[in-house]
Amino acid sequence: MQDVARLQCPWCGERFETLVDASAGDADYIEDCPVCCRPIEMHLSIDEDGTHLAAGRED
């Protein structure tokens, strides 16, 4: 099952939407910002309160 998540790029500050697949459980992955193309570190966690997606950057 895929959900839509709304995020703000930690590099350029632009807001965008991305698809999140929570069917496999918790995950860490890299996704490029669709505006500035810089890599965003994504951390997906699932608990009893729902699905949570955190976005950060390496530096």
PADREN-604593 format. One line per field, with one value per atom (N, C-alpha, C): residue in one letter; atom name; x, y, z. Coordinates in Angstrom, 1 decimal, decimal comma. Example, Ala and Ser with C-alpha at 12.3 -4.5 7.8 and 13.67 -1.06 7.14 Angstrom:
type <- [A A A S S S]
atom <- [N CA C N CA C]
xx <- [13,2 12,3 13,2 12,8 13,7 12,9]
yy <- [-5,7 -4,5 -3,3 -2,2 -1,1 0,0]
zz <- [7,8 7,8 7,8 7,1 7,1 7,9]
***
This chain:
type <- [M M M Q Q Q D D D V V V A A A R R R L L L Q Q Q C C C P P P W W W C C C G G G E E E R R R F F F E E E T T T L L L V V V D D D A A A S S S A A A G G G D D D A A A D D D Y Y Y I I I E E E D D D C C C P P P V V V C C C C C C R R R P P P I I I E E E M M M H H H L L L S S S I I I D D D E E E D D D G G G T T T H H H L L L A A A A A A G G G R R R E E E D D D]
atom <- [N CA C N CA C N CA C N CA C N CA C N CA C N CA C N CA C N CA C N CA C N CA C N CA C N CA C N CA C N CA C N CA C N CA C N CA C N CA C N CA C N CA C N CA C N CA C N CA C N CA C N CA C N CA C N CA C N CA C N CA C N CA C N CA C N CA C N CA C N CA C N CA C N CA C N CA C N CA C N CA C N CA C N CA C N CA C N CA C N CA C N CA C N CA C N CA C N CA C N CA C N CA C N CA C N CA C N CA C N CA C N CA C N CA C N CA C N CA C]
xx <- [0,8 0,0 0,9 0,6 1,4 0,6 1,2 0,6 1,4 0,8 1,4 1,9 3,2 3,7 4,1 3,9 4,3 5,5 6,5 7,8 8,3 9,3 10,1 11,5 12,1 13,5 14,4 15,3 16,2 17,3 17,5 18,5 17,9 16,9 16,4 15,1 14,5 13,3 12,0 12,0 10,8 10,0 8,7 7,8 7,5 7,3 7,0 6,3 5,7 5,0 5,8 5,8 6,5 5,6 5,8 5,0 5,8 5,1 5,7 5,0 5,9 5,4 5,7 4,7 4,9 4,7 4,4 4,1 5,3 6,5 7,7 8,2 7,6 8,0 9,0 9,7 10,6 11,7 12,1 13,2 13,9 15,2 16,0 16,4 16,3 16,7 17,0 17,6 17,9 17,0 16,4 15,6 16,1 16,2 16,6 15,5 15,7 14,7 14,3 13,0 12,6 12,8 13,2 13,4 14,9 15,7 17,2 18,0 17,5 18,2 19,2 19,2 20,2 19,6 20,5 20,0 19,4 18,3 17,6 17,6 18,0 18,0 16,6 15,9 14,6 14,6 13,8 13,7 12,2 11,7 10,3 10,2 9,2 9,0 7,4 7,1 5,7 5,5 4,5 4,1 2,6 2,1 0,7 0,0 0,7 0,1 0,1 0,7 0,7 2,1 2,2 3,4 4,0 5,3 6,1 7,2 7,4 8,6 9,3 10,6 11,5 12,5 12,8 13,7 14,9 16,1 17,3 18,3 19,5 20,6 21,9 22,9 24,2 25,0 25,6 26,5 27,0]
yy <- [-1,2 0,0 1,2 2,2 3,4 4,6 5,4 6,6 7,8 9,0 10,2 10,9 11,3 12,1 13,5 14,5 15,9 16,2 16,7 17,0 18,3 18,8 20,0 19,6 19,9 19,6 20,3 19,5 20,1 20,9 20,8 21,6 22,9 22,9 24,1 24,7 23,9 24,4 24,2 23,8 23,6 22,4 22,6 21,5 20,6 19,3 18,4 17,2 16,4 15,1 13,9 12,9 11,6 10,5 9,3 8,1 7,3 6,8 6,0 4,6 3,6 2,2 1,6 1,5 1,1 -0,5 -1,2 -2,6 -3,4 -2,9 -3,7 -3,3 -2,4 -2,0 -0,8 -0,7 0,5 0,4 1,6 1,6 2,9 2,8 4,0 4,0 5,1 5,2 6,6 6,8 8,1 8,4 9,6 10,1 11,5 11,7 13,1 14,0 15,3 16,3 16,6 16,6 16,9 18,3 19,2 20,6 20,9 20,6 20,9 19,7 18,5 17,2 16,8 17,4 17,0 15,8 14,9 13,7 14,0 13,4 13,5 12,1 12,1 10,8 10,7 9,6 9,4 8,2 8,4 7,4 7,1 6,0 5,6 4,7 5,0 4,2 4,0 2,8 2,4 2,0 2,5 2,1 2,1 1,9 1,9 3,2 4,3 5,6 5,9 5,0 5,2 5,2 5,8 5,9 7,2 7,3 8,5 8,5 9,7 9,8 11,1 10,9 12,0 12,2 13,4 13,7 14,6 14,2 14,9 15,0 15,5 15,6 15,3 14,8 14,5 15,8 16,2 17,3 17,6]
zz <- [0,0 0,0 0,0 -0,9 -1,0 -0,5 0,3 0,8 0,3 0,2 -0,2 1,1 1,1 2,2 1,7 2,4 2,1 2,9 2,3 2,9 2,5 3,3 2,9 2,7 1,6 1,3 2,4 3,0 4,0 3,4 2,0 1,3 0,8 0,0 -0,7 0,0 0,9 1,6 0,8 -0,4 -1,2 -0,7 -0,7 -0,3 -1,5 -1,3 -2,4 -1,8 -2,7 -2,3 -2,8 -2,0 -2,4 -2,0 -2,7 -2,3 -1,3 -0,3 0,7 0,7 0,7 0,7 2,1 3,0 4,3 4,5 3,4 3,4 3,9 3,7 4,1 5,5 6,2 7,5 7,5 8,6 8,7 7,6 7,2 6,1 6,2 5,7 5,5 4,1 3,4 2,0 1,6 0,4 -0,1 -1,3 -1,3 -2,5 -2,8 -4,1 -4,6 -4,5 -4,1 -4,2 -5,6 -5,9 -7,3 -7,7 -6,8 -7,2 -7,4 -6,3 -6,4 -6,7 -6,7 -7,0 -6,0 -4,8 -3,8 -3,1 -2,5 -1,9 -0,5 -0,2 1,1 1,7 3,0 3,7 4,3 4,0 4,4 5,5 6,5 7,6 7,7 7,3 7,4 8,6 9,5 10,7 10,8 11,2 11,4 12,8 13,4 14,8 14,9 16,2 16,4 16,1 16,1 15,7 14,2 13,4 12,0 11,4 10,2 9,4 9,6 9,8 10,0 9,1 8,4 7,5 7,9 8,2 8,5 7,4 7,1 6,0 6,6 6,2 6,7 5,6 6,0 5,0 5,7 4,9 5,4 5,3 6,4 6,4 7,8]
***
